[in-house]
Amino acid sequence: MTVIVVSGTGTEIGKTVTTAAVAAVALAAGRKVAVLKPAQTGVGPGEPGDAQEVTRLAGEGVTTLELARFPEPLAPNTAARRAGMAPVRPHDVADAAA
């Protein structure tokens, strides 16, 4: 299993589009693709988030998993705290990726 991490320090800098591009290339090469979004912020229940956008851009062959969703468009730990919810911990991400 190959793991690629797409990370960035701000919003609207291209993480989702980059993830979709990498996923599309991998799908075109016949690879299985799974995208893990540890924490989605700034969207409400039922609204499409980044994982759905990756699928829209890369294709239906992408498996996605979102671990947590917080309503305010803030850093995940801040958004979790303000929502009175547990933050996503590193071991949660590692377990989900495994």
Phi and psi restraints in degrees (range 20) as a CNS / XPLOR table:
assign (resid 1 and name C) (resid 2 and name N)
       (resid 2 and name CA) (resid 2 and name C) 1.0 -99.5 20.0 2
assign (resid 2 and name N) (resid 2 and name CA)
       (resid 2 and name C) (resid 3 and name N) 1.0 134.4 20.0 2
assign (resid 2 and name C) (resid 3 and name N)
       (resid 3 and name CA) (resid 3 and name C) 1.0 -116.4 20.0 2
assign (resid 3 and name N) (resid 3 and name CA)
       (resid 3 and name C) (resid 4 and name N) 1.0 128.0 20.0 2
assign (resid 3 and name C) (resid 4 and name N)
       (resid 4 and name CA) (resid 4 and name C) 1.0 -119.0 20.0 2
assign (resid 4 and name N) (resid 4 and name CA)
       (resid 4 and name C) (resid 5 and name N) 1.0 129.3 20.0 2
assign (resid 4 and name C) (resid 5 and name N)
       (resid 5 and name CA) (resid 5 and name C) 1.0 -107.3 20.0 2
assign (resid 5 and name N) (resid 5 and name CA)
       (resid 5 and name C) (resid 6 and name N) 1.0 125.9 20.0 2
assign (resid 5 and name C) (resid 6 and name N)
       (resid 6 and name CA) (resid 6 and name C) 1.0 -108.6 20.0 2
assign (resid 6 and name N) (resid 6 and name CA)
       (resid 6 and name C) (resid 7 and name N) 1.0 120.5 20.0 2
assign (resid 6 and name C) (resid 7 and name N)
       (resid 7 and name CA) (resid 7 and name C) 1.0 -136.7 20.0 2
assign (resid 7 and name N) (resid 7 and name CA)
       (resid 7 and name C) (resid 8 and name N) 1.0 155.9 20.0 2
assign (resid 7 and name C) (resid 8 and name N)
       (resid 8 and name CA) (resid 8 and name C) 1.0 -158.3 20.0 2
assign (resid 8 and name N) (resid 8 and name CA)
       (resid 8 and name C) (resid 9 and name N) 1.0 165.6 20.0 2
assign (resid 8 and name C) (resid 9 and name N)
       (resid 9 and name CA) (resid 9 and name C) 1.0 -103.2 20.0 2
assign (resid 9 and name N) (resid 9 and name CA)
       (resid 9 and name C) (resid 10 and name N) 1.0 8.2 20.0 2
assign (resid 9 and name C) (resid 10 and name N)
       (resid 10 and name CA) (resid 10 and name C) 1.0 -153.5 20.0 2
assign (resid 10 and name N) (resid 10 and name CA)
       (resid 10 and name C) (resid 11 and name N) 1.0 177.7 20.0 2
assign (resid 10 and name C) (resid 11 and name N)
       (resid 11 and name CA) (resid 11 and name C) 1.0 -94.2 20.0 2
assign (resid 11 and name N) (resid 11 and name CA)
       (resid 11 and name C) (resid 12 and name N) 1.0 155.4 20.0 2
assign (resid 11 and name C) (resid 12 and name N)
       (resid 12 and name CA) (resid 12 and name C) 1.0 59.0 20.0 2
assign (resid 12 and name N) (resid 12 and name CA)
       (resid 12 and name C) (resid 13 and name N) 1.0 37.2 20.0 2
assign (resid 12 and name C) (resid 13 and name N)
       (resid 13 and name CA) (resid 13 and name C) 1.0 -110.9 20.0 2
assign (resid 13 and name N) (resid 13 and name CA)
       (resid 13 and name C) (resid 14 and name N) 1.0 1.1 20.0 2
assign (resid 13 and name C) (resid 14 and name N)
       (resid 14 and name CA) (resid 14 and name C) 1.0 108.0 20.0 2
assign (resid 14 and name N) (resid 14 and name CA)
       (resid 14 and name C) (resid 15 and name N) 1.0 10.8 20.0 2
assign (resid 14 and name C) (resid 15 and name N)
       (resid 15 and name CA) (resid 15 and name C) 1.0 -60.8 20.0 2
assign (resid 15 and name N) (resid 15 and name CA)
       (resid 15 and name C) (resid 16 and name N) 1.0 -44.4 20.0 2
assign (resid 15 and name C) (resid 16 and name N)
       (resid 16 and name CA) (resid 16 and name C) 1.0 -68.1 20.0 2
assign (resid 16 and name N) (resid 16 and name CA)
       (resid 16 and name C) (resid 17 and name N) 1.0 -44.0 20.0 2
assign (resid 16 and name C) (resid 17 and name N)
       (resid 17 and name CA) (resid 17 and name C) 1.0 -65.9 20.0 2
assign (resid 17 and name N) (resid 17 and name CA)
       (resid 17 and name C) (resid 18 and name N) 1.0 -40.2 20.0 2
assign (resid 17 and name C) (resid 18 and name N)
       (resid 18 and name CA) (resid 18 and name C) 1.0 -63.1 20.0 2
assign (resid 18 and name N) (resid 18 and name CA)
       (resid 18 and name C) (resid 19 and name N) 1.0 -44.1 20.0 2
assign (resid 18 and name C) (resid 19 and name N)
       (resid 19 and name CA) (resid 19 and name C) 1.0 -59.8 20.0 2
assign (resid 19 and name N) (resid 19 and name CA)
       (resid 19 and name C) (resid 20 and name N) 1.0 -44.0 20.0 2
assign (resid 19 and name C) (resid 20 and name N)
       (resid 20 and name CA) (resid 20 and name C) 1.0 -63.2 20.0 2
assign (resid 20 and name N) (resid 20 and name CA)
       (resid 20 and name C) (resid 21 and name N) 1.0 -39.9 20.0 2
assign (resid 20 and name C) (resid 21 and name N)
       (resid 21 and name CA) (resid 21 and name C) 1.0 -64.7 20.0 2
assign (resid 21 and name N) (resid 21 and name CA)
       (resid 21 and name C) (resid 22 and name N) 1.0 -44.7 20.0 2
assign (resid 21 and name C) (resid 22 and name N)
       (resid 22 and name CA) (resid 22 and name C) 1.0 -63.3 20.0 2
assign (resid 22 and name N) (resid 22 and name CA)
       (resid 22 and name C) (resid 23 and name N) 1.0 -42.2 20.0 2
assign (resid 22 and name C) (resid 23 and name N)
       (resid 23 and name CA) (resid 23 and name C) 1.0 -62.8 20.0 2
assign (resid 23 and name N) (resid 23 and name CA)
       (resid 23 and name C) (resid 24 and name N) 1.0 -42.8 20.0 2
assign (resid 23 and name C) (resid 24 and name N)
       (resid 24 and name CA) (resid 24 and name C) 1.0 -63.1 20.0 2
assign (resid 24 and name N) (resid 24 and name CA)
       (resid 24 and name C) (resid 25 and name N) 1.0 -41.6 20.0 2
assign (resid 24 and name C) (resid 25 and name N)
       (resid 25 and name CA) (resid 25 and name C) 1.0 -63.9 20.0 2
assign (resid 25 and name N) (resid 25 and name CA)
       (resid 25 and name C) (resid 26 and name N) 1.0 -43.1 20.0 2
assign (resid 25 and name C) (resid 26 and name N)
       (resid 26 and name CA) (resid 26 and name C) 1.0 -65.2 20.0 2
assign (resid 26 and name N) (resid 26 and name CA)
       (resid 26 and name C) (resid 27 and name N) 1.0 -42.0 20.0 2
assign (resid 26 and name C) (resid 27 and name N)
       (resid 27 and name CA) (resid 27 and name C) 1.0 -62.0 20.0 2
assign (resid 27 and name N) (resid 27 and name CA)
       (resid 27 and name C) (resid 28 and name N) 1.0 -42.6 20.0 2
assign (resid 27 and name C) (resid 28 and name N)
       (resid 28 and name CA) (resid 28 and name C) 1.0 -63.0 20.0 2
assign (resid 28 and name N) (resid 28 and name CA)
       (resid 28 and name C) (resid 29 and name N) 1.0 -26.7 20.0 2
assign (resid 28 and name C) (resid 29 and name N)
       (resid 29 and name CA) (resid 29 and name C) 1.0 -87.1 20.0 2
assign (resid 29 and name N) (resid 29 and name CA)
       (resid 29 and name C) (resid 30 and name N) 1.0 4.0 20.0 2
assign (resid 29 and name C) (resid 30 and name N)
       (resid 30 and name CA) (resid 30 and name C) 1.0 86.1 20.0 2
assign (resid 30 and name N) (resid 30 and name CA)
       (resid 30 and name C) (resid 31 and name N) 1.0 12.2 20.0 2
assign (resid 30 and name C) (resid 31 and name N)
       (resid 31 and name CA) (resid 31 and name C) 1.0 -85.5 20.0 2
assign (resid 31 and name N) (resid 31 and name CA)
       (resid 31 and name C) (resid 32 and name N) 1.0 155.0 20.0 2
assign (resid 31 and name C) (resid 32 and name N)
       (resid 32 and name CA) (resid 32 and name C) 1.0 -83.4 20.0 2
assign (resid 32 and name N) (resid 32 and name CA)
       (resid 32 and name C) (resid 33 and name N) 1.0 139.4 20.0 2
assign (resid 32 and name C) (resid 33 and name N)
       (resid 33 and name CA) (resid 33 and name C) 1.0 -128.3 20.0 2
assign (resid 33 and name N) (resid 33 and name CA)
       (resid 33 and name C) (resid 34 and name N) 1.0 129.9 20.0 2
assign (resid 33 and name C) (resid 34 and name N)
       (resid 34 and name CA) (resid 34 and name C) 1.0 -127.9 20.0 2
assign (resid 34 and name N) (resid 34 and name CA)
       (resid 34 and name C) (resid 35 and name N) 1.0 132.9 20.0 2
assign (resid 34 and name C) (resid 35 and name N)
       (resid 35 and name CA) (resid 35 and name C) 1.0 -115.2 20.0 2
assign (resid 35 and name N) (resid 35 and name CA)
       (resid 35 and name C) (resid 36 and name N) 1.0 125.7 20.0 2
assign (resid 35 and name C) (resid 36 and name N)
       (resid 36 and name CA) (resid 36 and name C) 1.0 -108.8 20.0 2
assign (resid 36 and name N) (resid 36 and name CA)
       (resid 36 and name C) (resid 37 and name N) 1.0 120.8 20.0 2
assign (resid 36 and name C) (resid 37 and name N)
       (resid 37 and name CA) (resid 37 and name C) 1.0 -108.2 20.0 2
assign (resid 37 and name N) (resid 37 and name CA)
       (resid 37 and name C) (resid 38 and name N) 1.0 101.9 20.0 2
assign (resid 37 and name C) (resid 38 and name N)
       (resid 38 and name CA) (resid 38 and name C) 1.0 -60.0 20.0 2
assign (resid 38 and name N) (resid 38 and name CA)
       (resid 38 and name C) (resid 39 and name N) 1.0 -46.0 20.0 2
assign (resid 38 and name C) (resid 39 and name N)
       (resid 39 and name CA) (resid 39 and name C) 1.0 -143.2 20.0 2
assign (resid 39 and name N) (resid 39 and name CA)
       (resid 39 and name C) (resid 40 and name N) 1.0 121.9 20.0 2
assign (resid 39 and name C) (resid 40 and name N)
       (resid 40 and name CA) (resid 40 and name C) 1.0 -101.7 20.0 2
assign (resid 40 and name N) (resid 40 and name CA)
       (resid 40 and name C) (resid 41 and name N) 1.0 125.7 20.0 2
assign (resid 40 and name C) (resid 41 and name N)
       (resid 41 and name CA) (resid 41 and name C) 1.0 -119.0 20.0 2
assign (resid 41 and name N) (resid 41 and name CA)
       (resid 41 and name C) (resid 42 and name N) 1.0 156.3 20.0 2
assign (resid 41 and name C) (resid 42 and name N)
       (resid 42 and name CA) (resid 42 and name C) 1.0 82.4 20.0 2
assign (resid 42 and name N) (resid 42 and name CA)
       (resid 42 and name C) (resid 43 and name N) 1.0 12.9 20.0 2
assign (resid 42 and name C) (resid 43 and name N)
       (resid 43 and name CA) (resid 43 and name C) 1.0 -133.9 20.0 2
assign (resid 43 and name N) (resid 43 and name CA)
       (resid 43 and name C) (resid 44 and name N) 1.0 151.4 20.0 2
assign (resid 43 and name C) (resid 44 and name N)
       (resid 44 and name CA) (resid 44 and name C) 1.0 -92.5 20.0 2
assign (resid 44 and name N) (resid 44 and name CA)
       (resid 44 and name C) (resid 45 and name N) 1.0 172.9 20.0 2
assign (resid 44 and name C) (resid 45 and name N)
       (resid 45 and name CA) (resid 45 and name C) 1.0 -56.9 20.0 2
assign (resid 45 and name N) (resid 45 and name CA)
       (resid 45 and name C) (resid 46 and name N) 1.0 134.4 20.0 2
assign (resid 45 and name C) (resid 46 and name N)
       (resid 46 and name CA) (resid 46 and name C) 1.0 83.5 20.0 2
assign (resid 46 and name N) (resid 46 and name CA)
       (resid 46 and name C) (resid 47 and name N) 1.0 -13.7 20.0 2
assign (resid 46 and name C) (resid 47 and name N)
       (resid 47 and name CA) (resid 47 and name C) 1.0 -80.7 20.0 2
assign (resid 47 and name N) (resid 47 and name CA)
       (resid 47 and name C) (resid 48 and name N) 1.0 145.5 20.0 2
assign (resid 47 and name C) (resid 48 and name N)
       (resid 48 and name CA) (resid 48 and name C) 1.0 -68.7 20.0 2
assign (resid 48 and name N) (resid 48 and name CA)
       (resid 48 and name C) (resid 49 and name N) 1.0 141.3 20.0 2
assign (resid 48 and name C) (resid 49 and name N)
       (resid 49 and name CA) (resid 49 and name C) 1.0 -116.7 20.0 2
assign (resid 49 and name N) (resid 49 and name CA)
       (resid 49 and name C) (resid 50 and name N) 1.0 -163.1 20.0 2
assign (resid 49 and name C) (resid 50 and name N)
       (resid 50 and name CA) (resid 50 and name C) 1.0 -63.7 20.0 2
assign (resid 50 and name N) (resid 50 and name CA)
       (resid 50 and name C) (resid 51 and name N) 1.0 -36.9 20.0 2
assign (resid 50 and name C) (resid 51 and name N)
       (resid 51 and name CA) (resid 51 and name C) 1.0 -62.0 20.0 2
assign (resid 51 and name N) (resid 51 and name CA)
       (resid 51 and name C) (resid 52 and name N) 1.0 -42.3 20.0 2
assign (resid 51 and name C) (resid 52 and name N)
       (resid 52 and name CA) (resid 52 and name C) 1.0 -66.7 20.0 2
assign (resid 52 and name N) (resid 52 and name CA)
       (resid 52 and name C) (resid 53 and name N) 1.0 -34.6 20.0 2
assign (resid 52 and name C) (resid 53 and name N)
       (resid 53 and name CA) (resid 53 and name C) 1.0 -66.9 20.0 2
assign (resid 53 and name N) (resid 53 and name CA)
       (resid 53 and name C) (resid 54 and name N) 1.0 -38.0 20.0 2
assign (resid 53 and name C) (resid 54 and name N)
       (resid 54 and name CA) (resid 54 and name C) 1.0 -60.9 20.0 2
assign (resid 54 and name N) (resid 54 and name CA)
       (resid 54 and name C) (resid 55 and name N) 1.0 -45.4 20.0 2
assign (resid 54 and name C) (resid 55 and name N)
       (resid 55 and name CA) (resid 55 and name C) 1.0 -62.1 20.0 2
assign (resid 55 and name N) (resid 55 and name CA)
       (resid 55 and name C) (resid 56 and name N) 1.0 -42.7 20.0 2
assign (resid 55 and name C) (resid 56 and name N)
       (resid 56 and name CA) (resid 56 and name C) 1.0 -60.3 20.0 2
assign (resid 56 and name N) (resid 56 and name CA)
       (resid 56 and name C) (resid 57 and name N) 1.0 -42.8 20.0 2
assign (resid 56 and name C) (resid 57 and name N)
       (resid 57 and name CA) (resid 57 and name C) 1.0 -79.5 20.0 2
assign (resid 57 and name N) (resid 57 and name CA)
       (resid 57 and name C) (resid 58 and name N) 1.0 -39.3 20.0 2
assign (resid 57 and name C) (resid 58 and name N)
       (resid 58 and name CA) (resid 58 and name C) 1.0 -91.3 20.0 2
assign (resid 58 and name N) (resid 58 and name CA)
       (resid 58 and name C) (resid 59 and name N) 1.0 -30.5 20.0 2
assign (resid 58 and name C) (resid 59 and name N)
       (resid 59 and name CA) (resid 59 and name C) 1.0 126.2 20.0 2
assign (resid 59 and name N) (resid 59 and name CA)
       (resid 59 and name C) (resid 60 and name N) 1.0 162.5 20.0 2
assign (resid 59 and name C) (resid 60 and name N)
       (resid 60 and name CA) (resid 60 and name C) 1.0 -69.0 20.0 2
assign (resid 60 and name N) (resid 60 and name CA)
       (resid 60 and name C) (resid 61 and name N) 1.0 -9.1 20.0 2
assign (resid 60 and name C) (resid 61 and name N)
       (resid 61 and name CA) (resid 61 and name C) 1.0 -77.9 20.0 2
assign (resid 61 and name N) (resid 61 and name CA)
       (resid 61 and name C) (resid 62 and name N) 1.0 -0.9 20.0 2
assign (resid 61 and name C) (resid 62 and name N)
       (resid 62 and name CA) (resid 62 and name C) 1.0 -88.8 20.0 2
assign (resid 62 and name N) (resid 62 and name CA)
       (resid 62 and name C) (resid 63 and name N) 1.0 130.3 20.0 2
assign (resid 62 and name C) (resid 63 and name N)
       (resid 63 and name CA) (resid 63 and name C) 1.0 -92.9 20.0 2
assign (resid 63 and name N) (resid 63 and name CA)
       (resid 63 and name C) (resid 64 and name N) 1.0 132.6 20.0 2
assign (resid 63 and name C) (resid 64 and name N)
       (resid 64 and name CA) (resid 64 and name C) 1.0 -124.6 20.0 2
assign (resid 64 and name N) (resid 64 and name CA)
       (resid 64 and name C) (resid 65 and name N) 1.0 153.8 20.0 2
assign (resid 64 and name C) (resid 65 and name N)
       (resid 65 and name CA) (resid 65 and name C) 1.0 -145.0 20.0 2
assign (resid 65 and name N) (resid 65 and name CA)
       (resid 65 and name C) (resid 66 and name N) 1.0 130.0 20.0 2
assign (resid 65 and name C) (resid 66 and name N)
       (resid 66 and name CA) (resid 66 and name C) 1.0 -115.9 20.0 2
assign (resid 66 and name N) (resid 66 and name CA)
       (resid 66 and name C) (resid 67 and name N) 1.0 122.5 20.0 2
assign (resid 66 and name C) (resid 67 and name N)
       (resid 67 and name CA) (resid 67 and name C) 1.0 -81.1 20.0 2
assign (resid 67 and name N) (resid 67 and name CA)
       (resid 67 and name C) (resid 68 and name N) 1.0 -36.2 20.0 2
assign (resid 67 and name C) (resid 68 and name N)
       (resid 68 and name CA) (resid 68 and name C) 1.0 -151.3 20.0 2
assign (resid 68 and name N) (resid 68 and name CA)
       (resid 68 and name C) (resid 69 and name N) 1.0 155.1 20.0 2
assign (resid 68 and name C) (resid 69 and name N)
       (resid 69 and name CA) (resid 69 and name C) 1.0 -135.9 20.0 2
assign (resid 69 and name N) (resid 69 and name CA)
       (resid 69 and name C) (resid 70 and name N) 1.0 127.2 20.0 2
assign (resid 69 and name C) (resid 70 and name N)
       (resid 70 and name CA) (resid 70 and name C) 1.0 -123.1 20.0 2
assign (resid 70 and name N) (resid 70 and name CA)
       (resid 70 and name C) (resid 71 and name N) 1.0 137.9 20.0 2
assign (resid 70 and name C) (resid 71 and name N)
       (resid 71 and name CA) (resid 71 and name C) 1.0 -69.8 20.0 2
assign (resid 71 and name N) (resid 71 and name CA)
       (resid 71 and name C) (resid 72 and name N) 1.0 -33.7 20.0 2
assign (resid 71 and name C) (resid 72 and name N)
       (resid 72 and name CA) (resid 72 and name C) 1.0 -86.2 20.0 2
assign (resid 72 and name N) (resid 72 and name CA)
       (resid 72 and name C) (resid 73 and name N) 1.0 142.4 20.0 2
assign (resid 72 and name C) (resid 73 and name N)
       (resid 73 and name CA) (resid 73 and name C) 1.0 -80.5 20.0 2
assign (resid 73 and name N) (resid 73 and name CA)
       (resid 73 and name C) (resid 74 and name N) 1.0 71.7 20.0 2
assign (resid 73 and name C) (resid 74 and name N)
       (resid 74 and name CA) (resid 74 and name C) 1.0 -129.1 20.0 2
assign (resid 74 and name N) (resid 74 and name CA)
       (resid 74 and name C) (resid 75 and name N) 1.0 174.6 20.0 2
assign (resid 74 and name C) (resid 75 and name N)
       (resid 75 and name CA) (resid 75 and name C) 1.0 -54.7 20.0 2
assign (resid 75 and name N) (resid 75 and name CA)
       (resid 75 and name C) (resid 76 and name N) 1.0 140.5 20.0 2
assign (resid 75 and name C) (resid 76 and name N)
       (resid 76 and name CA) (resid 76 and name C) 1.0 -52.3 20.0 2
assign (resid 76 and name N) (resid 76 and name CA)
       (resid 76 and name C) (resid 77 and name N) 1.0 -44.9 20.0 2
assign (resid 76 and name C) (resid 77 and name N)
       (resid 77 and name CA) (resid 77 and name C) 1.0 -64.6 20.0 2
assign (resid 77 and name N) (resid 77 and name CA)
       (resid 77 and name C) (resid 78 and name N) 1.0 -39.7 20.0 2
assign (resid 77 and name C) (resid 78 and name N)
       (resid 78 and name CA) (resid 78 and name C) 1.0 -66.8 20.0 2
assign (resid 78 and name N) (resid 78 and name CA)
       (resid 78 and name C) (resid 79 and name N) 1.0 -44.6 20.0 2
assign (resid 78 and name C) (resid 79 and name N)
       (resid 79 and name CA) (resid 79 and name C) 1.0 -61.8 20.0 2
assign (resid 79 and name N) (resid 79 and name CA)
       (resid 79 and name C) (resid 80 and name N) 1.0 -40.6 20.0 2
assign (resid 79 and name C) (resid 80 and name N)
       (resid 80 and name CA) (resid 80 and name C) 1.0 -63.6 20.0 2
assign (resid 80 and name N) (resid 80 and name CA)
       (resid 80 and name C) (resid 81 and name N) 1.0 -46.8 20.0 2
assign (resid 80 and name C) (resid 81 and name N)
       (resid 81 and name CA) (resid 81 and name C) 1.0 -60.6 20.0 2
assign (resid 81 and name N) (resid 81 and name CA)
       (resid 81 and name C) (resid 82 and name N) 1.0 -46.1 20.0 2
assign (resid 81 and name C) (resid 82 and name N)
       (resid 82 and name CA) (resid 82 and name C) 1.0 -67.2 20.0 2
assign (resid 82 and name N) (resid 82 and name CA)
       (resid 82 and name C) (resid 83 and name N) 1.0 -26.8 20.0 2
assign (resid 82 and name C) (resid 83 and name N)
       (resid 83 and name CA) (resid 83 and name C) 1.0 -87.9 20.0 2
assign (resid 83 and name N) (resid 83 and name CA)
       (resid 83 and name C) (resid 84 and name N) 1.0 -3.8 20.0 2
assign (resid 83 and name C) (resid 84 and name N)
       (resid 84 and name CA) (resid 84 and name C) 1.0 70.4 20.0 2
assign (resid 84 and name N) (resid 84 and name CA)
       (resid 84 and name C) (resid 85 and name N) 1.0 29.4 20.0 2
assign (resid 84 and name C) (resid 85 and name N)
       (resid 85 and name CA) (resid 85 and name C) 1.0 -115.7 20.0 2
assign (resid 85 and name N) (resid 85 and name CA)
       (resid 85 and name C) (resid 86 and name N) 1.0 158.8 20.0 2
assign (resid 85 and name C) (resid 86 and name N)
       (resid 86 and name CA) (resid 86 and name C) 1.0 -72.2 20.0 2
assign (resid 86 and name N) (resid 86 and name CA)
       (resid 86 and name C) (resid 87 and name N) 1.0 137.6 20.0 2
assign (resid 86 and name C) (resid 87 and name N)
       (resid 87 and name CA) (resid 87 and name C) 1.0 -74.9 20.0 2
assign (resid 87 and name N) (resid 87 and name CA)
       (resid 87 and name C) (resid 88 and name N) 1.0 163.4 20.0 2
assign (resid 87 and name C) (resid 88 and name N)
       (resid 88 and name CA) (resid 88 and name C) 1.0 -79.9 20.0 2
assign (resid 88 and name N) (resid 88 and name CA)
       (resid 88 and name C) (resid 89 and name N) 1.0 127.4 20.0 2
assign (resid 88 and name C) (resid 89 and name N)
       (resid 89 and name CA) (resid 89 and name C) 1.0 -98.9 20.0 2
assign (resid 89 and name N) (resid 89 and name CA)
       (resid 89 and name C) (resid 90 and name N) 1.0 154.0 20.0 2
assign (resid 89 and name C) (resid 90 and name N)
       (resid 90 and name CA) (resid 90 and name C) 1.0 -53.0 20.0 2
assign (resid 90 and name N) (resid 90 and name CA)
       (resid 90 and name C) (resid 91 and name N) 1.0 -39.0 20.0 2
assign (resid 90 and name C) (resid 91 and name N)
       (resid 91 and name CA) (resid 91 and name C) 1.0 -67.7 20.0 2
assign (resid 91 and name N) (resid 91 and name CA)
       (resid 91 and name C) (resid 92 and name N) 1.0 -27.4 20.0 2
assign (resid 91 and name C) (resid 92 and name N)
       (resid 92 and name CA) (resid 92 and name C) 1.0 -63.4 20.0 2
assign (resid 92 and name N) (resid 92 and name CA)
       (resid 92 and name C) (resid 93 and name N) 1.0 -43.2 20.0 2
assign (resid 92 and name C) (resid 93 and name N)
       (resid 93 and name CA) (resid 93 and name C) 1.0 -66.0 20.0 2
assign (resid 93 and name N) (resid 93 and name CA)
       (resid 93 and name C) (resid 94 and name N) 1.0 -45.6 20.0 2
assign (resid 93 and name C) (resid 94 and name N)
       (resid 94 and name CA) (resid 94 and name C) 1.0 -61.5 20.0 2
assign (resid 94 and name N) (resid 94 and name CA)
       (resid 94 and name C) (resid 95 and name N) 1.0 -43.9 20.0 2
assign (resid 94 and name C) (resid 95 and name N)
       (resid 95 and name CA) (resid 95 and name C) 1.0 -62.7 20.0 2
assign (resid 95 and name N) (resid 95 and name CA)
       (resid 95 and name C) (resid 96 and name N) 1.0 -43.8 20.0 2
assign (resid 95 and name C) (resid 96 and name N)
       (resid 96 and name CA) (resid 96 and name C) 1.0 -65.3 20.0 2
assign (resid 96 and name N) (resid 96 and name CA)
       (resid 96 and name C) (resid 97 and name N) 1.0 -39.0 20.0 2
assign (resid 96 and name C) (resid 97 and name N)
       (resid 97 and name CA) (resid 97 and name C) 1.0 -67.3 20.0 2
assign (resid 97 and name N) (resid 97 and name CA)
       (resid 97 and name C) (resid 98 and name N) 1.0 -34.4 20.0 2
